Amino acid sequence: LIQLAIPLNFIGFVYREIRQGLTDIEHMFDLLDVQAEVLDRPDAKELEIERGAIAFRDVHFAYDGARPILKGISFEVPAGKTVAVVGPSGAGKSTLSRLLYRFYDVQTGSITIDGQDVRDVTQKSLRAVIGMVPQDTVLFNDTIAYNIRYGRVTATEAEVEAAAEAAQIADFIRDLPEGFRAMVGERGLKLSGGEKQRVAIARTILKAPPILILDEATSALDTKTEQEIQAALDVVSRNRTTLVIAHRLSTVINADEIIVLKDGVIAERGTHGELLDRDGLYASMWNRQREATQAEEQLKRVRESD
Ligand code: ATP
C-alpha cells in the first residue's frame, strides 16, 4: 500500500503544481482583461519606435457594441511627457489604457504610436515597447527576486537589486528573513497593494520600455507609502512617454497635461494650476480629496494621542 501511496502522492503534487500554474495564467489574463479576438493582421508589421509619441484621435468605443464608453476622445502624449487621466469611477479611464495596449480595438477613430496605428503592428512588438504597471499586480508563487526579474529575465542579481532600490522596495525586502529569496504569492508571503505595486515598478524599471502605462490602485494608501510610490514612479517615468490613470491627485500635480474624463468625453483639460483656476470638475475633485486627506490625518493624530 505504501508503494502505491507514494506515487499517488507524487501525482497529486504534480497535479497541484500544474493547476497552480494554470491558475496563475488565468489570473493574469483576468486581471489584464485580455480578449482573444484581437488578432494581428496578416500583413502586420513590427512597430518601429522612434520617440514614443502617442495620439488618440476621435476614439469611440463600446465593450458590447451597444453602451458607448468612449465618445470621441482626442489627445496626445508627446514623447517623453506625462499625461494623467482623472475622472469619476466608470468614466472610461482604464479603458483608454486597455485600448492603447490593444486588448480591444477602437470602433472608430485611431490610436497611433509614432504615427503607426496600433491595429497595423504586431501585438508582440507593441507590447514590447510598453511597460504596464496595473492596478493589481499578479505575483507568481516564487521568490521576490524571480518576480522582479520577470521584467527582463536576463537581468543580473545586481540589476534586480538596483531596480528594487529605485522602486523603493529594497529596504522592505532586505528586512525579510530570506531577503530576495523570500517566497511570495498565494502560497508565500502576501504583500500589500502598495508593496505589490512597487514590485511591478521594479519589474518595469528592468524592462526599461519607452512607453509606460500606469493604472493606479484605487485603494487608499497611507501618506508614507504614497510618497514612496510617488518617488518610485518619478524614477520610472522620467524621460518616458507616460499615460497615468490616476486616482490619487498627488500623482497628477506634475503631469504635463491632465485630462478630465466624464461620461466618455473630455470634460476639461490642462495643467493642475490651469484646472484649479477654472474652478470646475477637477477643482471640486481636488478639494474633496484634500478634505478627505486632512480628515484622515486629523483622525490619525487623535488616535495617536489616545
Ligand atoms: P474606475 O475609476 O472605477 O477604475 P474607470 O474610469 O477606469 O473606473 P473603466 O474601467 O474604463 O472605468 O470602465 C468604464 C465602463 O466600462 C464602466 O461602466 C464599466 O462597467 C465598463 N466596463 C469595463 N470593463 C468592461 C468589460 N470588460 N465588459 C463590459 N463593460 C466593461
py3Dmol code that shows the C-alpha trace and the ligand (Angstrom):
import py3Dmol

protein = """\
ATOM      1  CA  LEU A   1       0.000   0.000   0.000  1.00  0.00           C
ATOM      2  CA  ILE A   2       2.840   2.352   0.872  1.00  0.00           C
ATOM      3  CA  GLN A   3       4.368   1.606  -2.525  1.00  0.00           C
ATOM      4  CA  LEU A   4       1.145   2.758  -4.156  1.00  0.00           C
ATOM      5  CA  ALA A   5       0.607   5.754  -1.868  1.00  0.00           C
ATOM      6  CA  ILE A   6       3.928   7.403  -2.681  1.00  0.00           C
ATOM      7  CA  PRO A   7       3.387   7.648  -6.450  1.00  0.00           C
ATOM      8  CA  LEU A   8      -0.217   8.744  -5.870  1.00  0.00           C
ATOM      9  CA  ASN A   9       1.004  11.409  -3.564  1.00  0.00           C
ATOM     10  CA  PHE A  10       3.505  12.482  -6.187  1.00  0.00           C
ATOM     11  CA  ILE A  11       0.825  12.620  -8.881  1.00  0.00           C
ATOM     12  CA  GLY A  12      -1.257  14.761  -6.528  1.00  0.00           C
ATOM     13  CA  PHE A  13       1.706  17.085  -6.074  1.00  0.00           C
ATOM     14  CA  VAL A  14       2.323  17.387  -9.820  1.00  0.00           C
ATOM     15  CA  TYR A  15      -1.396  17.956 -10.416  1.00  0.00           C
ATOM     16  CA  ARG A  16      -1.468  20.746  -7.848  1.00  0.00           C
ATOM     17  CA  GLU A  17       1.631  22.358  -9.350  1.00  0.00           C
ATOM     18  CA  ILE A  18       0.145  22.301 -12.858  1.00  0.00           C
ATOM     19  CA  ARG A  19      -3.193  23.592 -11.587  1.00  0.00           C
ATOM     20  CA  GLN A  20      -1.427  26.389  -9.751  1.00  0.00           C
ATOM     21  CA  GLY A  21       0.484  27.296 -12.906  1.00  0.00           C
ATOM     22  CA  LEU A  22      -2.766  27.458 -14.870  1.00  0.00           C
ATOM     23  CA  THR A  23      -4.392  29.483 -12.131  1.00  0.00           C
ATOM     24  CA  ASP A  24      -1.534  31.983 -12.327  1.00  0.00           C
ATOM     25  CA  ILE A  25      -2.060  32.374 -16.047  1.00  0.00           C
ATOM     26  CA  GLU A  26      -5.859  32.582 -15.765  1.00  0.00           C
ATOM     27  CA  HIS A  27      -5.475  35.109 -13.012  1.00  0.00           C
ATOM     28  CA  MET A  28      -3.150  37.214 -15.071  1.00  0.00           C
ATOM     29  CA  PHE A  29      -5.484  37.179 -18.080  1.00  0.00           C
ATOM     30  CA  ASP A  30      -8.463  38.019 -15.882  1.00  0.00           C
ATOM     31  CA  LEU A  31      -6.673  40.971 -14.413  1.00  0.00           C
ATOM     32  CA  LEU A  32      -5.361  42.182 -17.703  1.00  0.00           C
ATOM     33  CA  ASP A  33      -8.823  41.779 -19.185  1.00  0.00           C
ATOM     34  CA  VAL A  34      -7.421  40.042 -22.225  1.00  0.00           C
ATOM     35  CA  GLN A  35      -9.671  39.472 -25.198  1.00  0.00           C
ATOM     36  CA  ALA A  36      -8.664  36.674 -27.516  1.00  0.00           C
ATOM     37  CA  GLU A  37     -10.417  38.184 -30.522  1.00  0.00           C
ATOM     38  CA  VAL A  38      -7.832  40.894 -31.090  1.00  0.00           C
ATOM     39  CA  LEU A  39      -5.619  39.309 -33.707  1.00  0.00           C
ATOM     40  CA  ASP A  40      -2.631  40.500 -35.703  1.00  0.00           C
ATOM     41  CA  ARG A  41      -3.431  41.484 -39.260  1.00  0.00           C
ATOM     42  CA  PRO A  42      -1.910  39.062 -41.814  1.00  0.00           C
ATOM     43  CA  ASP A  43       0.286  41.926 -43.035  1.00  0.00           C
ATOM     44  CA  ALA A  44       1.052  43.308 -39.547  1.00  0.00           C
ATOM     45  CA  LYS A  45       4.449  44.964 -39.298  1.00  0.00           C
ATOM     46  CA  GLU A  46       6.804  45.389 -36.404  1.00  0.00           C
ATOM     47  CA  LEU A  47       6.228  48.670 -34.589  1.00  0.00           C
ATOM     48  CA  GLU A  48       9.130  50.978 -35.332  1.00  0.00           C
ATOM     49  CA  ILE A  49       9.640  53.096 -32.293  1.00  0.00           C
ATOM     50  CA  GLU A  50      11.261  56.480 -32.693  1.00  0.00           C
ATOM     51  CA  ARG A  51      10.496  58.641 -29.683  1.00  0.00           C
ATOM     52  CA  GLY A  52       7.288  57.013 -28.484  1.00  0.00           C
ATOM     53  CA  ALA A  53       4.675  59.728 -29.139  1.00  0.00           C
ATOM     54  CA  ILE A  54       1.066  58.585 -28.571  1.00  0.00           C
ATOM     55  CA  ALA A  55      -2.029  60.036 -30.252  1.00  0.00           C
ATOM     56  CA  PHE A  56      -5.703  59.194 -29.648  1.00  0.00           C
ATOM     57  CA  ARG A  57      -7.833  60.585 -32.483  1.00  0.00           C
ATOM     58  CA  ASP A  58     -11.615  60.767 -32.164  1.00  0.00           C
ATOM     59  CA  VAL A  59     -11.752  57.390 -30.402  1.00  0.00           C
ATOM     60  CA  HIS A  60     -15.164  55.771 -29.954  1.00  0.00           C
ATOM     61  CA  PHE A  61     -15.532  52.512 -28.068  1.00  0.00           C
ATOM     62  CA  ALA A  62     -18.166  50.240 -26.508  1.00  0.00           C
ATOM     63  CA  TYR A  63     -17.376  46.865 -24.898  1.00  0.00           C
ATOM     64  CA  ASP A  64     -20.606  45.296 -26.045  1.00  0.00           C
ATOM     65  CA  GLY A  65     -21.185  47.349 -29.159  1.00  0.00           C
ATOM     66  CA  ALA A  66     -24.238  48.994 -27.522  1.00  0.00           C
ATOM     67  CA  ARG A  67     -23.400  51.121 -24.462  1.00  0.00           C
ATOM     68  CA  PRO A  68     -20.811  53.686 -25.596  1.00  0.00           C
ATOM     69  CA  ILE A  69     -17.950  54.082 -23.098  1.00  0.00           C
ATOM     70  CA  LEU A  70     -15.711  56.493 -25.035  1.00  0.00           C
ATOM     71  CA  LYS A  71     -17.356  59.066 -27.266  1.00  0.00           C
ATOM     72  CA  GLY A  72     -14.847  60.905 -29.433  1.00  0.00           C
ATOM     73  CA  ILE A  73     -11.658  61.130 -27.385  1.00  0.00           C
ATOM     74  CA  SER A  74      -8.680  63.013 -28.841  1.00  0.00           C
ATOM     75  CA  PHE A  75      -5.443  63.794 -27.036  1.00  0.00           C
ATOM     76  CA  GLU A  76      -1.717  63.320 -27.400  1.00  0.00           C
ATOM     77  CA  VAL A  77       1.037  62.213 -25.117  1.00  0.00           C
ATOM     78  CA  PRO A  78       4.137  63.843 -26.629  1.00  0.00           C
ATOM     79  CA  ALA A  79       7.342  61.779 -26.486  1.00  0.00           C
ATOM     80  CA  GLY A  80       8.849  61.761 -23.004  1.00  0.00           C
ATOM     81  CA  LYS A  81       5.884  63.609 -21.445  1.00  0.00           C
ATOM     82  CA  THR A  82       3.317  62.551 -18.847  1.00  0.00           C
ATOM     83  CA  VAL A  83      -0.423  62.803 -19.333  1.00  0.00           C
ATOM     84  CA  ALA A  84      -2.730  61.924 -16.459  1.00  0.00           C
ATOM     85  CA  VAL A  85      -6.356  60.891 -16.879  1.00  0.00           C
ATOM     86  CA  VAL A  86      -8.709  61.560 -13.984  1.00  0.00           C
ATOM     87  CA  GLY A  87     -12.472  61.432 -13.570  1.00  0.00           C
ATOM     88  CA  PRO A  88     -15.308  59.731 -11.747  1.00  0.00           C
ATOM     89  CA  SER A  89     -15.438  55.957 -11.361  1.00  0.00           C
ATOM     90  CA  GLY A  90     -16.654  54.260 -14.533  1.00  0.00           C
ATOM     91  CA  ALA A  91     -15.803  57.260 -16.738  1.00  0.00           C
ATOM     92  CA  GLY A  92     -13.679  55.045 -19.030  1.00  0.00           C
ATOM     93  CA  LYS A  93     -10.188  55.872 -17.763  1.00  0.00           C
ATOM     94  CA  SER A  94      -8.811  52.309 -17.625  1.00  0.00           C
ATOM     95  CA  THR A  95     -10.491  51.586 -20.943  1.00  0.00           C
ATOM     96  CA  LEU A  96      -8.078  54.083 -22.564  1.00  0.00           C
ATOM     97  CA  SER A  97      -5.089  52.091 -21.300  1.00  0.00           C
ATOM     98  CA  ARG A  98      -6.629  48.784 -22.462  1.00  0.00           C
ATOM     99  CA  LEU A  99      -7.106  50.220 -25.948  1.00  0.00           C
ATOM    100  CA  LEU A 100      -3.532  51.501 -26.104  1.00  0.00           C
ATOM    101  CA  TYR A 101      -2.226  48.061 -25.080  1.00  0.00           C
ATOM    102  CA  ARG A 102      -4.678  46.693 -27.655  1.00  0.00           C
ATOM    103  CA  PHE A 103      -6.671  44.321 -25.511  1.00  0.00           C
ATOM    104  CA  TYR A 104      -9.586  45.680 -27.540  1.00  0.00           C
ATOM    105  CA  ASP A 105      -9.882  47.602 -30.796  1.00  0.00           C
ATOM    106  CA  VAL A 106     -11.467  51.026 -31.143  1.00  0.00           C
ATOM    107  CA  GLN A 107     -14.781  51.125 -33.025  1.00  0.00           C
ATOM    108  CA  THR A 108     -13.931  54.301 -34.905  1.00  0.00           C
ATOM    109  CA  GLY A 109     -11.043  56.722 -34.755  1.00  0.00           C
ATOM    110  CA  SER A 110      -7.465  55.601 -34.154  1.00  0.00           C
ATOM    111  CA  ILE A 111      -4.635  55.243 -31.689  1.00  0.00           C
ATOM    112  CA  THR A 112      -1.130  55.699 -33.029  1.00  0.00           C
ATOM    113  CA  ILE A 113       2.374  55.397 -31.667  1.00  0.00           C
ATOM    114  CA  ASP A 114       4.952  57.392 -33.626  1.00  0.00           C
ATOM    115  CA  GLY A 115       2.366  57.654 -36.406  1.00  0.00           C
ATOM    116  CA  GLN A 116       1.693  53.891 -36.646  1.00  0.00           C
ATOM    117  CA  ASP A 117      -1.834  52.648 -35.933  1.00  0.00           C
ATOM    118  CA  VAL A 118      -1.728  50.070 -33.137  1.00  0.00           C
ATOM    119  CA  ARG A 119      -4.001  47.836 -35.271  1.00  0.00           C
ATOM    120  CA  ASP A 120      -1.396  47.678 -38.059  1.00  0.00           C
ATOM    121  CA  VAL A 121       1.505  46.374 -35.977  1.00  0.00           C
ATOM    122  CA  THR A 122       2.126  43.012 -34.298  1.00  0.00           C
ATOM    123  CA  GLN A 123       0.866  42.776 -30.732  1.00  0.00           C
ATOM    124  CA  LYS A 124       4.238  41.377 -29.724  1.00  0.00           C
ATOM    125  CA  SER A 125       6.146  44.417 -30.996  1.00  0.00           C
ATOM    126  CA  LEU A 126       3.530  46.764 -29.485  1.00  0.00           C
ATOM    127  CA  ARG A 127       3.672  45.206 -26.029  1.00  0.00           C
ATOM    128  CA  ALA A 128       7.470  45.026 -26.115  1.00  0.00           C
ATOM    129  CA  VAL A 129       7.670  48.837 -26.028  1.00  0.00           C
ATOM    130  CA  ILE A 130       5.012  49.370 -23.352  1.00  0.00           C
ATOM    131  CA  GLY A 131       5.556  48.851 -19.664  1.00  0.00           C
ATOM    132  CA  MET A 132       2.314  48.314 -17.803  1.00  0.00           C
ATOM    133  CA  VAL A 133       2.000  48.884 -14.080  1.00  0.00           C
ATOM    134  CA  PRO A 134      -1.517  47.582 -13.451  1.00  0.00           C
ATOM    135  CA  GLN A 135      -3.890  48.279 -10.568  1.00  0.00           C
ATOM    136  CA  ASP A 136      -3.344  44.853  -9.115  1.00  0.00           C
ATOM    137  CA  THR A 137      -0.097  43.108  -9.914  1.00  0.00           C
ATOM    138  CA  VAL A 138      -0.041  39.347 -10.209  1.00  0.00           C
ATOM    139  CA  LEU A 139       2.756  37.797  -8.207  1.00  0.00           C
ATOM    140  CA  PHE A 140       3.997  34.356  -9.114  1.00  0.00           C
ATOM    141  CA  ASN A 141       4.449  31.712  -6.432  1.00  0.00           C
ATOM    142  CA  ASP A 142       8.181  32.118  -6.483  1.00  0.00           C
ATOM    143  CA  THR A 143      10.891  34.255  -4.915  1.00  0.00           C
ATOM    144  CA  ILE A 144      10.641  38.020  -4.836  1.00  0.00           C
ATOM    145  CA  ALA A 145      13.807  38.164  -6.993  1.00  0.00           C
ATOM    146  CA  TYR A 146      12.071  35.992  -9.633  1.00  0.00           C
ATOM    147  CA  ASN A 147       9.060  38.282  -9.542  1.00  0.00           C
ATOM    148  CA  ILE A 148      11.189  41.361 -10.184  1.00  0.00           C
ATOM    149  CA  ARG A 149      13.432  39.667 -12.772  1.00  0.00           C
ATOM    150  CA  TYR A 150      10.294  38.844 -14.761  1.00  0.00           C
ATOM    151  CA  GLY A 151      10.699  42.356 -16.251  1.00  0.00           C
ATOM    152  CA  ARG A 152      13.902  41.197 -18.000  1.00  0.00           C
ATOM    153  CA  VAL A 153      14.816  37.567 -17.410  1.00  0.00           C
ATOM    154  CA  THR A 154      18.468  38.105 -18.306  1.00  0.00           C
ATOM    155  CA  ALA A 155      18.961  40.714 -15.557  1.00  0.00           C
ATOM    156  CA  THR A 156      21.782  40.020 -13.110  1.00  0.00           C
ATOM    157  CA  GLU A 157      21.312  39.849  -9.354  1.00  0.00           C
ATOM    158  CA  ALA A 158      22.866  43.311  -9.005  1.00  0.00           C
ATOM    159  CA  GLU A 159      20.435  44.736 -11.587  1.00  0.00           C
ATOM    160  CA  VAL A 160      17.462  43.178  -9.763  1.00  0.00           C
ATOM    161  CA  GLU A 161      18.635  44.774  -6.519  1.00  0.00           C
ATOM    162  CA  ALA A 162      19.230  48.140  -8.180  1.00  0.00           C
ATOM    163  CA  ALA A 163      15.697  48.045  -9.653  1.00  0.00           C
ATOM    164  CA  ALA A 164      14.276  47.225  -6.205  1.00  0.00           C
ATOM    165  CA  GLU A 165      16.260  50.139  -4.809  1.00  0.00           C
ATOM    166  CA  ALA A 166      14.911  52.559  -7.403  1.00  0.00           C
ATOM    167  CA  ALA A 167      11.377  51.266  -6.777  1.00  0.00           C
ATOM    168  CA  GLN A 168      11.740  51.955  -3.023  1.00  0.00           C
ATOM    169  CA  ILE A 169      11.137  48.313  -2.091  1.00  0.00           C
ATOM    170  CA  ALA A 170      14.727  47.168  -1.389  1.00  0.00           C
ATOM    171  CA  ASP A 171      14.725  48.005   2.326  1.00  0.00           C
ATOM    172  CA  PHE A 172      11.487  46.118   2.833  1.00  0.00           C
ATOM    173  CA  ILE A 173      12.951  43.066   1.053  1.00  0.00           C
ATOM    174  CA  ARG A 174      16.241  43.160   2.965  1.00  0.00           C
ATOM    175  CA  ASP A 175      14.291  43.120   6.233  1.00  0.00           C
ATOM    176  CA  LEU A 176      12.682  39.812   5.281  1.00  0.00           C
ATOM    177  CA  PRO A 177      14.446  36.808   6.867  1.00  0.00           C
ATOM    178  CA  GLU A 178      15.168  35.335   3.430  1.00  0.00           C
ATOM    179  CA  GLY A 179      15.648  38.666   1.663  1.00  0.00           C
ATOM    180  CA  PHE A 180      15.367  38.477  -2.116  1.00  0.00           C
ATOM    181  CA  ARG A 181      14.901  34.697  -1.855  1.00  0.00           C
ATOM    182  CA  ALA A 182      11.687  35.050   0.176  1.00  0.00           C
ATOM    183  CA  MET A 183       8.752  33.237  -1.424  1.00  0.00           C
ATOM    184  CA  VAL A 184       5.801  35.449  -2.321  1.00  0.00           C
ATOM    185  CA  GLY A 185       2.411  34.954  -3.952  1.00  0.00           C
ATOM    186  CA  GLU A 186      -0.603  32.959  -2.851  1.00  0.00           C
ATOM    187  CA  ARG A 187       1.483  30.283  -1.175  1.00  0.00           C
ATOM    188  CA  GLY A 188       4.157  32.589   0.191  1.00  0.00           C
ATOM    189  CA  LEU A 189       4.331  35.966   1.762  1.00  0.00           C
ATOM    190  CA  LYS A 190       1.305  38.110   0.976  1.00  0.00           C
ATOM    191  CA  LEU A 191       2.308  41.626   0.006  1.00  0.00           C
ATOM    192  CA  SER A 192       0.116  44.685   0.468  1.00  0.00           C
ATOM    193  CA  GLY A 193      -1.269  46.567  -2.543  1.00  0.00           C
ATOM    194  CA  GLY A 194       1.409  49.252  -2.217  1.00  0.00           C
ATOM    195  CA  GLU A 195       4.223  46.672  -1.961  1.00  0.00           C
ATOM    196  CA  LYS A 196       2.925  44.771  -4.972  1.00  0.00           C
ATOM    197  CA  GLN A 197       2.770  47.970  -6.955  1.00  0.00           C
ATOM    198  CA  ARG A 198       6.404  48.682  -6.106  1.00  0.00           C
ATOM    199  CA  VAL A 199       7.369  45.164  -7.262  1.00  0.00           C
ATOM    200  CA  ALA A 200       5.591  45.990 -10.545  1.00  0.00           C
ATOM    201  CA  ILE A 201       7.530  49.259 -10.766  1.00  0.00           C
ATOM    202  CA  ALA A 202      10.819  47.391 -10.171  1.00  0.00           C
ATOM    203  CA  ARG A 203       9.868  44.963 -12.979  1.00  0.00           C
ATOM    204  CA  THR A 204       9.183  47.892 -15.280  1.00  0.00           C
ATOM    205  CA  ILE A 205      12.464  49.583 -14.372  1.00  0.00           C
ATOM    206  CA  LEU A 206      14.227  46.389 -15.533  1.00  0.00           C
ATOM    207  CA  LYS A 207      12.171  46.230 -18.719  1.00  0.00           C
ATOM    208  CA  ALA A 208      13.035  49.899 -19.431  1.00  0.00           C
ATOM    209  CA  PRO A 209      10.290  50.433 -22.041  1.00  0.00           C
ATOM    210  CA  PRO A 210       9.995  53.727 -23.965  1.00  0.00           C
ATOM    211  CA  ILE A 211       6.262  53.933 -23.095  1.00  0.00           C
ATOM    212  CA  LEU A 212       4.685  53.489 -19.708  1.00  0.00           C
ATOM    213  CA  ILE A 213       1.071  52.923 -18.685  1.00  0.00           C
ATOM    214  CA  LEU A 214       0.399  53.328 -15.036  1.00  0.00           C
ATOM    215  CA  ASP A 215      -3.001  52.319 -13.729  1.00  0.00           C
ATOM    216  CA  GLU A 216      -3.061  53.397 -10.107  1.00  0.00           C
ATOM    217  CA  ALA A 217      -4.759  51.292  -7.498  1.00  0.00           C
ATOM    218  CA  THR A 218      -7.953  52.844  -6.166  1.00  0.00           C
ATOM    219  CA  SER A 219      -7.207  51.696  -2.632  1.00  0.00           C
ATOM    220  CA  ALA A 220      -6.228  54.373  -0.174  1.00  0.00           C
ATOM    221  CA  LEU A 221      -2.575  54.380   0.840  1.00  0.00           C
ATOM    222  CA  ASP A 222      -1.055  55.921   3.914  1.00  0.00           C
ATOM    223  CA  THR A 223       0.927  59.097   3.292  1.00  0.00           C
ATOM    224  CA  LYS A 224       4.336  57.405   3.683  1.00  0.00           C
ATOM    225  CA  THR A 225       3.510  54.606   1.221  1.00  0.00           C
ATOM    226  CA  GLU A 226       2.064  57.124  -1.177  1.00  0.00           C
ATOM    227  CA  GLN A 227       5.251  59.191  -1.031  1.00  0.00           C
ATOM    228  CA  GLU A 228       7.408  56.087  -1.570  1.00  0.00           C
ATOM    229  CA  ILE A 229       5.360  55.035  -4.573  1.00  0.00           C
ATOM    230  CA  GLN A 230       5.477  58.553  -5.947  1.00  0.00           C
ATOM    231  CA  ALA A 231       9.267  58.611  -5.664  1.00  0.00           C
ATOM    232  CA  ALA A 232       9.457  55.228  -7.430  1.00  0.00           C
ATOM    233  CA  LEU A 233       7.187  56.471 -10.199  1.00  0.00           C
ATOM    234  CA  ASP A 234       9.222  59.608 -10.693  1.00  0.00           C
ATOM    235  CA  VAL A 235      12.247  57.403 -11.393  1.00  0.00           C
ATOM    236  CA  VAL A 236      10.472  55.100 -13.814  1.00  0.00           C
ATOM    237  CA  SER A 237       8.573  57.784 -15.748  1.00  0.00           C
ATOM    238  CA  ARG A 238      11.499  60.169 -16.246  1.00  0.00           C
ATOM    239  CA  ASN A 239      12.014  60.740 -19.982  1.00  0.00           C
ATOM    240  CA  ARG A 240       9.421  58.098 -20.837  1.00  0.00           C
ATOM    241  CA  THR A 241       6.121  58.734 -22.566  1.00  0.00           C
ATOM    242  CA  THR A 242       3.736  58.069 -19.693  1.00  0.00           C
ATOM    243  CA  LEU A 243      -0.026  57.661 -19.516  1.00  0.00           C
ATOM    244  CA  VAL A 244      -1.256  57.667 -15.931  1.00  0.00           C
ATOM    245  CA  ILE A 245      -4.738  56.536 -15.000  1.00  0.00           C
ATOM    246  CA  ALA A 246      -4.795  58.465 -11.767  1.00  0.00           C
ATOM    247  CA  HIS A 247      -6.826  58.020  -8.629  1.00  0.00           C
ATOM    248  CA  ARG A 248      -4.561  59.909  -6.298  1.00  0.00           C
ATOM    249  CA  LEU A 249      -4.164  63.557  -7.064  1.00  0.00           C
ATOM    250  CA  SER A 250      -0.580  63.579  -5.774  1.00  0.00           C
ATOM    251  CA  THR A 251       0.400  61.748  -8.974  1.00  0.00           C
ATOM    252  CA  VAL A 252      -1.160  64.313 -11.274  1.00  0.00           C
ATOM    253  CA  ILE A 253       0.184  67.585  -9.912  1.00  0.00           C
ATOM    254  CA  ASN A 254       3.323  67.377 -12.034  1.00  0.00           C
ATOM    255  CA  ALA A 255       1.736  65.895 -15.160  1.00  0.00           C
ATOM    256  CA  ASP A 256       2.332  67.872 -18.354  1.00  0.00           C
ATOM    257  CA  GLU A 257      -1.385  67.650 -19.072  1.00  0.00           C
ATOM    258  CA  ILE A 258      -4.398  66.399 -17.135  1.00  0.00           C
ATOM    259  CA  ILE A 259      -7.405  65.022 -18.991  1.00  0.00           C
ATOM    260  CA  VAL A 260     -10.645  65.030 -17.018  1.00  0.00           C
ATOM    261  CA  LEU A 261     -12.910  62.313 -18.371  1.00  0.00           C
ATOM    262  CA  LYS A 262     -16.612  62.222 -17.616  1.00  0.00           C
ATOM    263  CA  ASP A 263     -19.297  60.083 -19.249  1.00  0.00           C
ATOM    264  CA  GLY A 264     -16.925  59.113 -22.059  1.00  0.00           C
ATOM    265  CA  VAL A 265     -15.962  62.635 -23.137  1.00  0.00           C
ATOM    266  CA  ILE A 266     -13.184  65.027 -22.151  1.00  0.00           C
ATOM    267  CA  ALA A 267     -14.863  67.456 -19.758  1.00  0.00           C
ATOM    268  CA  GLU A 268     -11.759  69.554 -19.005  1.00  0.00           C
ATOM    269  CA  ARG A 269      -8.054  69.526 -19.798  1.00  0.00           C
ATOM    270  CA  GLY A 270      -4.997  71.475 -18.739  1.00  0.00           C
ATOM    271  CA  THR A 271      -2.287  71.574 -16.115  1.00  0.00           C
ATOM    272  CA  HIS A 272      -3.036  71.287 -12.408  1.00  0.00           C
ATOM    273  CA  GLY A 273      -2.787  75.074 -11.964  1.00  0.00           C
ATOM    274  CA  GLU A 274      -4.953  75.842 -15.000  1.00  0.00           C
ATOM    275  CA  LEU A 275      -7.642  73.421 -13.875  1.00  0.00           C
ATOM    276  CA  LEU A 276      -7.713  74.785 -10.350  1.00  0.00           C
ATOM    277  CA  ASP A 277      -8.160  78.299 -11.767  1.00  0.00           C
ATOM    278  CA  ARG A 278     -11.052  77.025 -13.858  1.00  0.00           C
ATOM    279  CA  ASP A 279     -12.855  76.013 -10.700  1.00  0.00           C
ATOM    280  CA  GLY A 280     -14.769  73.215 -12.425  1.00  0.00           C
ATOM    281  CA  LEU A 281     -14.936  69.443 -12.022  1.00  0.00           C
ATOM    282  CA  TYR A 282     -11.215  68.964 -11.406  1.00  0.00           C
ATOM    283  CA  ALA A 283     -11.117  71.719  -8.795  1.00  0.00           C
ATOM    284  CA  SER A 284     -14.037  70.152  -6.927  1.00  0.00           C
ATOM    285  CA  MET A 285     -12.395  66.675  -7.077  1.00  0.00           C
ATOM    286  CA  TRP A 286      -9.181  68.186  -5.790  1.00  0.00           C
ATOM    287  CA  ASN A 287     -10.899  69.974  -2.903  1.00  0.00           C
ATOM    288  CA  ARG A 288     -12.828  66.853  -1.957  1.00  0.00           C
ATOM    289  CA  GLN A 289      -9.711  64.706  -1.935  1.00  0.00           C
ATOM    290  CA  ARG A 290      -7.780  67.291   0.041  1.00  0.00           C
ATOM    291  CA  GLU A 291     -10.526  67.482   2.647  1.00  0.00           C
ATOM    292  CA  ALA A 292     -10.631  63.679   2.861  1.00  0.00           C
ATOM    293  CA  THR A 293      -6.855  63.518   3.379  1.00  0.00           C
ATOM    294  CA  GLN A 294      -6.962  66.242   6.014  1.00  0.00           C
ATOM    295  CA  ALA A 295      -9.786  64.482   7.867  1.00  0.00           C
ATOM    296  CA  GLU A 296      -7.871  61.202   7.731  1.00  0.00           C
ATOM    297  CA  GLU A 297      -4.723  62.799   9.101  1.00  0.00           C
ATOM    298  CA  GLN A 298      -6.651  64.506  11.861  1.00  0.00           C
ATOM    299  CA  LEU A 299      -8.240  61.181  12.816  1.00  0.00           C
ATOM    300  CA  LYS A 300      -4.800  59.590  12.901  1.00  0.00           C
ATOM    301  CA  ARG A 301      -3.459  62.327  15.177  1.00  0.00           C
ATOM    302  CA  VAL A 302      -6.413  61.881  17.539  1.00  0.00           C
ATOM    303  CA  ARG A 303      -5.846  58.109  17.607  1.00  0.00           C
ATOM    304  CA  GLU A 304      -2.126  58.543  18.252  1.00  0.00           C
ATOM    305  CA  SER A 305      -2.712  60.957  21.136  1.00  0.00           C
ATOM    306  CA  ASP A 306      -5.133  58.492  22.818  1.00  0.00           C
TER     307      ASP A 306
END
"""
ligand_1 = """\
31
ATP
P -12.507 53.339 -12.064
O -12.049 54.710 -11.663
O -13.623 52.872 -11.187
O -11.411 52.335 -12.221
P -12.696 53.805 -14.946
O -12.974 55.213 -15.299
O -11.299 53.325 -15.099
O -13.256 53.490 -13.496
P -13.369 51.740 -16.857
O -12.738 50.580 -16.162
O -12.672 52.277 -18.051
O -13.695 52.922 -15.848
O -14.846 51.299 -17.258
C -15.734 52.161 -17.958
C -17.082 51.474 -18.106
O -16.931 50.312 -18.897
C -17.700 51.034 -16.781
O -19.065 51.344 -16.808
C -17.507 49.541 -16.764
O -18.566 48.907 -16.113
C -17.467 49.187 -18.236
N -16.573 48.033 -18.472
C -15.293 47.909 -18.077
N -14.763 46.738 -18.471
C -15.751 46.088 -19.145
C -15.837 44.831 -19.809
N -14.784 44.005 -19.878
N -17.017 44.498 -20.377
C -18.081 45.331 -20.330
N -18.061 46.547 -19.707
C -16.917 46.924 -19.131
"""
view = py3Dmol.view(width=600, height=400)
view.addModel(protein, "pdb")
view.setStyle({"model": 0}, {"cartoon": {"style": "trace"}})
view.addModel(ligand_1, "xyz")
view.setStyle({"model": 1}, {"stick": {}})
view.zoomTo()
view.show()
